[in-house]
Amino acid sequence: MSATILPEKNLHYPVLLNEVINIITPQNGGTFIDCTFGQGGYSKKILEYPNTKVIAIDRDKNSLHLASDLKKKFEDRFSFYNIKFSQIKDLNLKDEIKGIIFDLGYSINQIKDLSTGLSFDSKGELNMKMGLNDFSAKDVINKLDQKELEQIFKYFGEEKNSKLLSKKIVFERQKKNLNTQDLVNIVKRVKKKHHTKTNPATKVFQALRIFVNKEISELQKSLEASANIVSQNGIILTVSFHSLEDKICKFFFNYLSKQDKVSRYLPEKNTTKKSFSLITKKPVTPGTQELKLNPPSRSAKLRAIKKIGTYENNMNVFLKYENLLNIENFSKKL
Ligand SMILES: C[S@@+](CC[C@H](N)C(=O)[O-])C[C@H]1O[C@@H](n2cnc3c(N)ncnc32)[C@H](O)[C@@H]1O
């Protein structure tokens, strides 16, 4: 779900902003990486505090014009990279990094831009690309085979009708290339008996968006790199909007902060100390005031950890989610 909403024109509400600021404490200065710049809600707030610097990242080139406005205002304290956050490890970082923040998902501007095809109202081709993508939802829906589509809907969307839906799509696409409205209508027909408050195509759209933007490997690679990059006492903070991304953040943060057993019978050098400590034992969620102001924030979950030791790179930690990466790899044939 989107992290921001514009109930009135030109109003922008970065989700859980006060909570983010309370945890990363820019009041004390320092350099922060905002991995999901979007409309710059977090970056701008951090820059309000003197002695701070922000290195911002966003894969969407539409963030560039806002970023260049900030650059004019905070020349030496702000930099922006139009890259994917999995490339965070390639940044040439000179300062110690006090905080790395991720506000995952997509922004309200991206939904409102009907050409992205993220909205159920999009009239054109299937798309769902956030930026710097290799393929679009059009390729996925029209080229992958039925079993592959079924797995994408089942595991990335937790869609109960994944088999029936994928069969129907494969049948319908023999007649014509399917566009966004064709897909919405197929899902509506398959699910006509189920009455839900949300659009029936919500889960299928979520699944396609995760697949098209390779959100699983993006998140895993960037979290892993962040654990290395962030300095002592620095913080990694995530705000997630669907259970799949929250599960991955929770699992990784628990892994990093798990206390290895320190035996009093072993010599000092054989004992291991944990590399991070959990700041949020339970996820922080929006309060009633924020929910009233910004209803889409209801699914937001904030988690954070603090570095207190050393970290050795270990992508194997994510083997638990190998099946999700195998599904992501269906894209190799596109
Ligand atoms: C929810 S919005 C962030 C909103 C921002 N916190 C604000 O206050 O304006 C998420 C942003 O992350 C970007 N994004 C998502 N996945 C990304 C990735 N893998 N690499 C870089 N940017 C990404 C999207 O393009 C979008 O602009």
Ligand as a Chemical Component Dictionary entry (heavy atoms), coordinates in Angstrom:
data_LIG
# 
_chem_comp.id                   LIG 
_chem_comp.type                 NON-POLYMER 
_chem_comp.pdbx_formal_charge   0 
_chem_comp.three_letter_code    LIG 
# 
loop_
_chem_comp_atom.comp_id 
_chem_comp_atom.atom_id 
_chem_comp_atom.alt_atom_id 
_chem_comp_atom.type_symbol 
_chem_comp_atom.charge 
_chem_comp_atom.model_Cartn_x 
_chem_comp_atom.model_Cartn_y 
_chem_comp_atom.model_Cartn_z 
_chem_comp_atom.pdbx_ordinal 
LIG C1  C1  C 0  6.519  4.997  -0.163 1  
LIG S1  S1  S 1  7.498  5.895  -1.249 2  
LIG C2  C2  C 0  8.571  6.814  -0.213 3  
LIG C3  C3  C 0  7.969  8.073  0.277  4  
LIG C4  C4  C 0  8.951  8.967  1.011  5  
LIG N1  N1  N 0  9.331  8.430  2.310  6  
LIG C5  C5  C 0  8.372  10.349 1.204  7  
LIG O1  O1  O 0  8.193  10.769 2.344  8  
LIG O2  O2  O -1 8.094  10.999 0.211  9  
LIG C6  C6  C 0  8.575  4.650  -1.821 10 
LIG C7  C7  C 0  9.589  5.105  -2.848 11 
LIG O3  O3  O 0  10.580 4.104  -2.909 12 
LIG C8  C8  C 0  10.981 3.935  -4.240 13 
LIG N2  N2  N 0  11.494 2.573  -4.359 14 
LIG C9  C9  C 0  10.819 1.412  -4.210 15 
LIG N3  N3  N 0  11.635 0.367  -4.399 16 
LIG C10 C10 C 0  12.864 0.873  -4.650 17 
LIG C11 C11 C 0  14.137 0.287  -4.916 18 
LIG N4  N4  N 0  14.307 -1.026 -4.968 19 
LIG N5  N5  N 0  15.180 1.106  -5.119 20 
LIG C12 C12 C 0  15.034 2.471  -5.066 21 
LIG N6  N6  N 0  13.854 3.073  -4.835 22 
LIG C13 C13 C 0  12.786 2.288  -4.626 23 
LIG C14 C14 C 0  9.726  4.180  -5.053 24 
LIG O4  O4  O 0  10.057 4.569  -6.367 25 
LIG C15 C15 C 0  9.026  5.277  -4.257 26 
LIG O5  O5  O 0  9.342  6.537  -4.742 27 
# 
loop_
_chem_comp_bond.comp_id 
_chem_comp_bond.atom_id_1 
_chem_comp_bond.atom_id_2 
_chem_comp_bond.value_order 
_chem_comp_bond.pdbx_ordinal 
LIG C1  S1  SING 1  
LIG S1  C2  SING 2  
LIG S1  C6  SING 3  
LIG C2  C3  SING 4  
LIG C3  C4  SING 5  
LIG C4  N1  SING 6  
LIG C4  C5  SING 7  
LIG C5  O1  DOUB 8  
LIG C5  O2  SING 9  
LIG C6  C7  SING 10 
LIG C7  O3  SING 11 
LIG C7  C15 SING 12 
LIG O3  C8  SING 13 
LIG C8  N2  SING 14 
LIG C8  C14 SING 15 
LIG N2  C9  SING 16 
LIG N2  C13 SING 17 
LIG C9  N3  DOUB 18 
LIG N3  C10 SING 19 
LIG C10 C11 SING 20 
LIG C10 C13 DOUB 21 
LIG C11 N4  SING 22 
LIG C11 N5  DOUB 23 
LIG N5  C12 SING 24 
LIG C12 N6  DOUB 25 
LIG N6  C13 SING 26 
LIG C14 O4  SING 27 
LIG C14 C15 SING 28 
LIG C15 O5  SING 29 
# 
